[in-house]
Each structure stands twice: as structure tokens, then as C-alpha cells.
Amino acid sequence: MTKIKNNYFEDLLKINKAILAPMAGVTTLPYRLFMREMGCKIFISEMVSAKGLYYKSKNTFPLMETNELEHKDSVTGIQIFGSEPEIMGEITERYINDTAFDFIDINMGCPMKKIVNNGDGSALLKDLDKANKVVREVKSASSKPVSVKVRLGFNENIIEDIIKAIEDGGADMITVHGRTREQVFTGEVDYDGIKKAKETASVPLIANGDLDKYLKAKEKMDYTGADGVMIGRGANYDPFIFSQFNECISGKKVSEYSLRDKIDAARKHFEIHLKYSKDKKKVIEFRKYLYWYIKGIKNSAKIRNSINNVNEIDQVYEIFNRIDDILES
Ligand SMILES: Cc1cc2nc3c(=O)[nH]c(=O)nc-3n(C[C@H](O)[C@H](O)[C@H](O)COP(=O)(O)O)c2cc1C
């Protein structure tokens, strides 16, 4: 049977080459909508448990929240994790095909013990036959393109075998975080490993790991030959990274941003957060972002210490005002 080539990601990456990394507890719908305003156009949701959906866990469904806006001039994939091929296929058909999400991303990179001990996330990199079946089941059940996010391996770099197994299962795009599971988030990212992945892959290949400045992202994309980059933590500290990266790769003059600009962006983020967050503790939820935005601001230790007591909307604005005072002094 001739396999019909699916060009969804090829076409997408011709226009946009930077993806906001999925980050549990961070890349919520309000955060994605904020980053969309900041110039990012490709998103992946927080990871959603296949078993959680299968057993109808009430905590799982809110993670699937999306709205029309994030599929307008931008695309958003839903990330699922799980290791039982049949369950992965079944929840795809039952719960995901009818959503507005533009594509499905399968998590094979999560290093967390509670995930790995269940055989999920990066544990699949120890059993490539199973990894292959997971992709195959999701792909055959899915009405949407399917991407997979992996690491270089579990204990050691076996990226070529991983790419072959995942591609054989039918993946339409692969993202490689250039570390093994054993490294978690420590040590250097192995960009040569990502380069090898790109040389092995015939589907679009995305480079990920420590790309925390637009120029580094551009340089490593060029070095690895990757078709695009995925940026996670760098975007938390620097909300301008996507617009700068996009300017850089299109040969435009790259705009510079001050701390003042960052705090203005943080205010915008808070407004979007208040508008779209359905979390009962939405202000508390915003604390973590405040910690990131305050980084780099001199003499802000007192403000930093007070973030943990922020419970009310006015207290967040008070923090912004105190930062304004520092920046103006
Ligand atoms: C707080 C946090 C949550 C994360 N959650 C997920 C997740 O749900 N799914 C996933 O595939 N990766 C997750 N990751 C990994 C990131 O997507 C990314 O691969 C990693 O942070 C390396 O990229 P970076 O150096 O640009 O942050 C998470 C990372 C962080 C820091």
C-alpha cells in the first residue's frame, strides 16, 4: 500500500519554526493565549493522561480546555501520555478527534518518577516495540496529524533507533529534547545527538533543550539542521523570545526589549490570565509567573519574598507598582 504523505507539519513549519514547549502547570490556555499575543504561533497543551480520560477522572478533562482564538492564525496540539496502545487509540477516538485541537502530540520524554514508574513518558524509550505500537494506535485512530516528543534515550543515547521506531509507527513530526531521561534537566544538551536525529528522520524534526535566547535557538537550529525549535523555560523568563526569533530568521532587525517592556508584558499576561483562567485559585496560580518576570530586576528581594503571600488581584497590581517604582528610581 502506498503511504499518502501528510504534509501538515512541513507546511506549518514553512511559516513558523518555533513551538512553545508543553509544560505541565505552565502552558495553560491563558498562558498560551498570552504567548500568542507575544508572537508564538504553535502550541502544545499541558500533558493529559490517557488513563485519566479512559477512567473519566474529573481532574483530567479541564486540561483539555481550548478555545477558538488559539486555533485562529495559530495552531495548538494536545499532548497525551500513556503506554497502553489500545487505551491510547481508544481515547483518541473517543475524546480527542472531536476537539478543536489541531494535532496530537505523544509524550515520550517525561522523566518524572511517578510517570516513568507506570511505564509512561520516557519509560517508553526502553521499549521501542511498545513505543512503536503506541504511535501506530494513535495514528490509526486519529483524524489529526500526530507528533511525538522524545529524549535521546533512557540511560544512553539511542536516538537513531528511537527515530526509526517512532517513524515506523507513523509519526508525522518528532521533537527531540537533547538529553537522556537519566539527565532529567541536568548536564549539557547534546546538540550533536539532535543533529543525528535530524539526519535519521524523514519527517520534520524539532530541536529542544536550553534554547533560552533567540540567537541560540537560531544557531542551534542551523547547527542541527532541525526544521524548527521548541522553547520552554526560556519563554517563561523572556516573553519576547518568539517575536525576536521570528524577526531573526526572517532577516529583519531584531527588536530589543527592556525590563520595563517585560513588566508591561507581564501586566498583559495577568489581564489575559484573569479573563480566561477558570481556576478557583487563579491569583495564586499566577504567582509562579511573577517569580519569573521579576528575575533580573535589581533590589527586588523584598518583592520576591512577598509574592508567596499574594492571594488577591489587587496584590498582584501592587507588586507591579512596586516594580515600577524600582525601575523608575
Ligand atoms: C515545569 C515543566 C513542565 C513540563 N511539562 C512537560 C509536559 O507536560 N510534557 C512534555 O513533553 N514536556 C514537559 N516539560 C519539558 C519541556 O517541554 C521541555 O522539553 C524541557 O523543558 C526542555 O526545554 P527548555 O530547556 O526549552 O525548557 C516540562 C518542563 C518543565 C520545566
The ligand as an SDF file (V2000), in Angstrom:
LIG
                    3D

 31 33  0  0  0  0  0  0  0  0999 V2000
    7.6060   22.8770   34.5970 C   0  0  0  0  0  0  0  0  0  0  0  0
    7.8160   21.9890   33.4000 C   0  0  0  0  0  0  0  0  0  0  0  0
    6.7790   21.1810   32.9750 C   0  0  0  0  0  0  0  0  0  0  0  0
    6.9560   20.3410   31.8650 C   0  0  0  0  0  0  0  0  0  0  0  0
    5.9070   19.5880   31.4240 N   0  0  0  0  0  0  0  0  0  0  0  0
    6.0290   18.8580   30.2810 C   0  0  0  0  0  0  0  0  0  0  0  0
    4.9150   18.1800   29.7210 C   0  0  0  0  0  0  0  0  0  0  0  0
    3.7900   18.2300   30.2370 O   0  0  0  0  0  0  0  0  0  0  0  0
    5.1280   17.4600   28.5820 N   0  0  0  0  0  0  0  0  0  0  0  0
    6.3560   17.3900   27.9750 C   0  0  0  0  0  0  0  0  0  0  0  0
    6.5020   16.7360   26.9360 O   0  0  0  0  0  0  0  0  0  0  0  0
    7.4150   18.0510   28.4730 N   0  0  0  0  0  0  0  0  0  0  0  0
    7.2700   18.7890   29.5890 C   0  0  0  0  0  0  0  0  0  0  0  0
    8.3370   19.5070   30.0500 N   0  0  0  0  0  0  0  0  0  0  0  0
    9.5900   19.5110   29.2820 C   0  0  0  0  0  0  0  0  0  0  0  0
    9.5980   20.6790   28.2750 C   0  0  0  0  0  0  0  0  0  0  0  0
    8.5880   20.5330   27.3110 O   0  0  0  0  0  0  0  0  0  0  0  0
   10.9650   20.7720   27.5580 C   0  0  0  0  0  0  0  0  0  0  0  0
   11.2000   19.5860   26.8530 O   0  0  0  0  0  0  0  0  0  0  0  0
   12.1180   20.9920   28.5280 C   0  0  0  0  0  0  0  0  0  0  0  0
   11.7950   21.9750   29.4930 O   0  0  0  0  0  0  0  0  0  0  0  0
   13.3930   21.4060   27.7790 C   0  0  0  0  0  0  0  0  0  0  0  0
   13.1700   22.5980   27.0490 O   0  0  0  0  0  0  0  0  0  0  0  0
   13.6340   24.0480   27.6170 P   0  0  0  0  0  0  0  0  0  0  0  0
   15.0750   23.9210   28.0040 O   0  0  0  0  0  0  0  0  0  0  0  0
   13.3890   24.9890   26.4850 O   0  0  0  0  0  0  0  0  0  0  0  0
   12.7820   24.3330   28.8190 O   0  0  0  0  0  0  0  0  0  0  0  0
    8.1920   20.3170   31.1740 C   0  0  0  0  0  0  0  0  0  0  0  0
    9.2310   21.1390   31.6270 C   0  0  0  0  0  0  0  0  0  0  0  0
    9.0540   21.9720   32.7130 C   0  0  0  0  0  0  0  0  0  0  0  0
   10.1900   22.8600   33.1420 C   0  0  0  0  0  0  0  0  0  0  0  0
  1  2  1  0
  2  3  1  0
  2 30  2  0
  3  4  2  0
  4  5  1  0
  4 28  1  0
  5  6  2  0
  6  7  1  0
  6 13  1  0
  7  8  2  0
  7  9  1  0
  9 10  1  0
 10 11  2  0
 10 12  1  0
 12 13  2  0
 13 14  1  0
 14 15  1  0
 14 28  1  0
 15 16  1  0
 16 17  1  0
 16 18  1  0
 18 19  1  0
 18 20  1  0
 20 21  1  0
 20 22  1  0
 22 23  1  0
 23 24  1  0
 24 25  2  0
 24 26  1  0
 24 27  1  0
 28 29  2  0
 29 30  1  0
 30 31  1  0
M  END
$$$$
